[in-house]
Amino acid sequence: VQYQMEMMRSLRHVNIDHLHVGWYQSTYYGSFVSRALLDSQFSYQHAIEESVVLIYDPIKTAQGSLSLKAYRLTPKLMEICKEKDFTTEGLKKASVGFENMFEEVPIVIKNSHLINVLLWELEDKSTVSDKHELLNLSSSNHLEKSLQLLMDRVDDLNQDIVKYNTYSRNLSKQQQQKHQYLQRRQQENTQRQSRGEPPLPEEDISKLFKPPQAPPRMDTLLIAGQINNYCQNVKEFTSQNLGKLFMAEALQGHN
């Protein structure tokens, strides 16, 4: 943030028009859905409604396709973040799931004529091996890393599910204890009333039975969103490699 403020002051100092519309983050294998990104984008989008976050994946770009995407938080998620109600009831009431947390903004890249000339020169200077890199049939490293990251996030999701199940059991157990306690007090008051004795003094039940703290559900949604992102990346990568394999088979058949 300090760097951005200094850059904005420098731009104003030299009288350069500028409009701050967001920020960018580089990632690898599509690993960008996190709480840090959510908090940062909420701060930007809350201050400037048009703010977006650019996600650039250099590893995926090196495979032959430019990986540059823009995202914004959906209006439903913005309301949840403003109220800071990340409970199960709050997320269910707002109908917020991992599939509708972010909305993608279309990107159109336009280069000047000088940039196009520079790109042509760089292509002429590139070696033959660099030009044929897109036809490389090797996919084990990239696919193995993507699947490993996917399994790690699935393990994290499983741990969150275990925590929530433990919380649900503790809450149910406490509700049963509370109900039994109230029944015992009611029976004892009935017996005291039959003996002509005053009833037991009123007690604050909430102090006797403090409800267990519910685990935050937003982290679970973020993990589910990241898992979905990994699955989409694996699907795209395998589709591209299957196309390369079919093309290589067809070329070998003509030789």
Salt bridges, closest charged atoms under 4 A:
ASP39 OD1 - ARG35 NE 3.46
GLU103 OE2 - ARG72 NE 3.46
ASP156 OD2 - ARG153 NH1 2.87
GLU197 OE1 - ARG192 NH1 3.79
GLU197 OE1 - ARG195 NH2 3.31
GLU203 OE2 - ARG185 NH1 3.77
ASP219 OD1 - ARG35 NH1 3.17
GLU236 OE1 - LYS60 NZ 2.72
